[in-house]
Amino acid sequence: MGVIRAVVKGCGHYLPERVVENEEFAKTLDTSDEWIRARTGIERRHFAAEGQKTSDLAYEAATNALKNAGMTGDDLDTIILATATPDQTFPSTATRLQHAIGMTGGFAFDIQAVCAGFIYALANATALIESGHAKTVMIVGAETFSRIIDFTDRGTCVLFGDGAGALILQAETGDGTGDDRGVLSTDLNSDGKYNDLLYVDGGVSSTQSTGLLRMQGQEVFKHAVSKLASSGETALKLAGLSAEDIDWIVPHQANLRIIKRTAKKMNVSMDKVVVTVQDHGNTSAASIPLALSVAVKKGQIKTGDLLLVEAIGGGLAWGAAVLRW
């Protein structure tokens, strides 16, 4: 008996024009290109231009994804936009994107799980498709983290960048096996007791201000490796697959050391890991769809490849998904 799968039909990404090399931070902080590379693997990142909003980045990525899929905005039933840096408190940035791409029906909403946002959006999109509530869903990760960075804190300001990535999923009938194309499993987790490890010190109901990002880097690092590996293994088990079946891991691009240690913990060679952190920095919810789109464009990821995607962010919130491209 056939099952409904959420199958990838297109992807796209966008990076702002301004490229910020590590050397730029050395002009105002006690840091260097060598220091940043050694601890993070990051060489450069992109920052949005003055007046350029998260919805603007999302629009460019969404337009590229629609073009890649051979679709228009009106072919979509749903948009789920993952972001921690929305244009406004309300309405959702997703509805701004909906209007911008000419989608005149259906519904659009934001989802907020910080760096894990894309995984949460992917799980929700899959559930909507599998349940029959939607047929064609665009999920977008878009961030302007440069707006909430404390540029006097060398431990955090060098880590983040701006960008957007988009994926279009559509319902197709599969056989219900691990050979099917589409999303095969998802695993979501969160634990609010770790709030103070990674947060923004502002908010509508607390300070009536936006606030700036604060992070206990070493503590986040320790949780990231164990939780990403565990969630990845759970997602593979749910799909009836193992690490040996993976063609590519596409991890959240936060820190090269985290990426390497997680791959090692899962006994997966770095030759099977997509890495873009050196060029983009940590783009939060945009990180995974951005890396996916770049890897597809480079010819790394091909139709039929088995992918494990995984991310962790403030909350702490983390998760993983297995999909066949």
Disulfide bonds with the S-S distance in Angstrom:
none
